[in-house]
Amino acid sequence: MSELTELLEGVEVEWKALWEVTIWDKRFNAVDRDKQPKVENYQYLLAANLFNLEHKNGDVFLLSTGKRTGWTTKELAGTYLREGEVVTIPWGKSRPVIDVLKYYKGLFVTADNRIATSNNTDILLNKFLFYWLQTQSKVIDGFYRGSGIQHPNMAAVLDMSMPIPPISVQKEIVRILDTFSERTDTLGNELITELEARKKHYNYYRDRLLSFEESKVEWKILGEVTTIGTGSRNTNESIVNGEYPFFVRSQEPRAINEYEFDETAIITAGDGVGVGKVFHYVIGKYALHQRAYRIVANDNSINLKYLFHYMKNNFAKYLEMTSVHASVTSLRKPMFEKYPVPIPSPEEQERIVAILDKLDSLTSAISEALPKEIALRKKQYEYYRHLLLTFPNDNINE
């Protein structure tokens, strides 16, 4: 903090309108000609066509108007190939500017962006311009008009007043923010890599633990060891702040104020996109949709949590092996009752559950921590960006 204070202390900042220090990709109708003595045209592709050029081994950046980016080759780029150091905002947007504001230096092909460059990099660094525009993204959002796809009032954008500290200060601010940005990206990538490793580790042991040789374990059909039934509720009975979970056919349960069952059960979808794939393990009071199934143990030989793990891992494969799978859009009770399940000893079932629950807990922990940690780092980055780019009279665009 003290280093940042020292960096900004006593800095003399000149304020200039954006049009005074930048060159844009076209002349704008509502902007006086003397504010745009020079333009730098860039041939662009429509957003829908940009990614037709995509090539996984390309070294030419696809400068889109949205969040998606990619690469192409010089050969595929053809006459659209350009090179430079640019800052872009989309001509038409459907999301906040902060999500789609871009900086790039090198070879690129652009979609319909409004493209800015410094008219003198001895006075204004393009990367400093990019970071400053990030701090002004909400102001720029206010310049977009229209329903659906919105377009910016470029006269208002070019009239924005921006701080121009000495070039040495700009370089140091850019260096600090680049470092923060890189660390944030690195952390996110490390956490994602760790999560994928945990998932692979979990899947490997789950598959091993839940694979049985037919001759070495007792097999029964599901109807022998469980009671299978459905609920009686309708989808429109769910409410926002209900007391009990209400299992419908989606991934996550809804809420309801009246419960139907008070038990330990496996819940699965009877139709829809979750058929044979979505399973919940519930203990206690809950309600159930009329097209969802509940599976309850009626035999001491079965550990229901073990059965939950087994079905979650293998039931979809069972459906794929049935001759009628191609036409199955919903499941009937006999399809569940005939499902063969291995019944190892109670001790082995308990051991499998303990291992898989532990692995699942570790994977869930990092899954939950990932977005929280990234959000925390993002806030930290935004804090320092604001601190570094806030100068006297910085409320001029507010």
C-alpha positions, 0 to 999 in steps of 0.5 A: 500500500505504501508503495502505491501511495508513494507512486501516486503522491504528487503526480501531476495529471493532465486531463484530456478528452478521449478524442484528443488522445486516441484514433478510432476505426471510423468517423462517427456521424455525431462527432465533429470532424475536427475531433477526428482528424485521422481514422484507422480503418479495419475491415471486419467480419460479422460476429456470426462469421468470425469463428468460421475462420477458427483454427486450433493451431492459429496465431492470429487472434479472433477479436470478437465483440463478445466473451468468446475468443479464438485463433486463426491462421494468416492464410484463413484471415486473408484480407481481414488480417491486421496487426496493431495494439488496440483497445476495443468496445463492441458496436453492438452489445447485449452484456456489460462493457466490462465483460467484452472490453478487450486489449490486444497487441499482435496479428488479429481479425476483428468483428464489428468492434469500435477500435481505439489506439493512442495517437501518441504512445509517448503521451498515452500507453494503449494498455493504460487506456485499456485499464482506465476504460475498465474503470469507466465501463459503467459510464460507457454502458450508459452511452449504449442505447436501444432494445436488444442489441444496443449501440453506443453514442460515440460522441459521448464516448469520445468526449469522456475526460481521462487522466494523463499522468506522466508516461513513467507512472503509466508504465508502472501502473500497467506493470502492477495491474498486469501482475495482478491480472496474471496472478488472478488468471494463474490462480484460477487456472491452478484451481481448475487444474486441481479440480480436474485432477480431483475429479479424475482421481474420484472417477478412477476410484469410483469406477474401480470400487463399483465394478464387480465380477459377476461370479464373485458377488451376489446379484439381485434385481432392484425390485427385490431389495427396494420399494419403487414409487412416484410422487403426486405433486405438480410442478406449479406447487413449488414456492420460493421459500418453502420449508421442504425440498421438492424434487421435480425433474431438474438438477436441483430440488425446488421448495414446498410447504407440505411434505409427502415422505419422511424417509431415506430415499434415492430420487431420480427423474422419470422423464426429461433431460435427467432420465437415467442420469440425475440422482439425489440422496435424501434423508428426512421430509420431502415432496416428490413430483408425480413423474419422479421416482423414489427408491427406498430399501426394503432389505437389510442386505442393501446400504442405500447410500451404496446403491445411490453411488452405484446407480449414479455411476451405472444406471445410464449405462444400463439404459444404453444397453437396452434395445429400446434406449433410442426411443426412451424419453421417460422411464416406467417402474418395470425398467427400474425393477428389472435393473440388476445390482451387485450386493457385496457384503454389508461391510464392503458396502460400508467401506465403498460408501466411506471412500466415495463420500470422502472423495466426493467431499474433497471434490465438492470442497474445491468446486465450492472454493473455486468461484469464491476464490476467483471472485475474491481475487477479482475484487482485490484486482478491482480495488487496486485498479481503482486505487491506481487509476483514481486521480484528483477530479476523477469524478469528471465522468460521473 
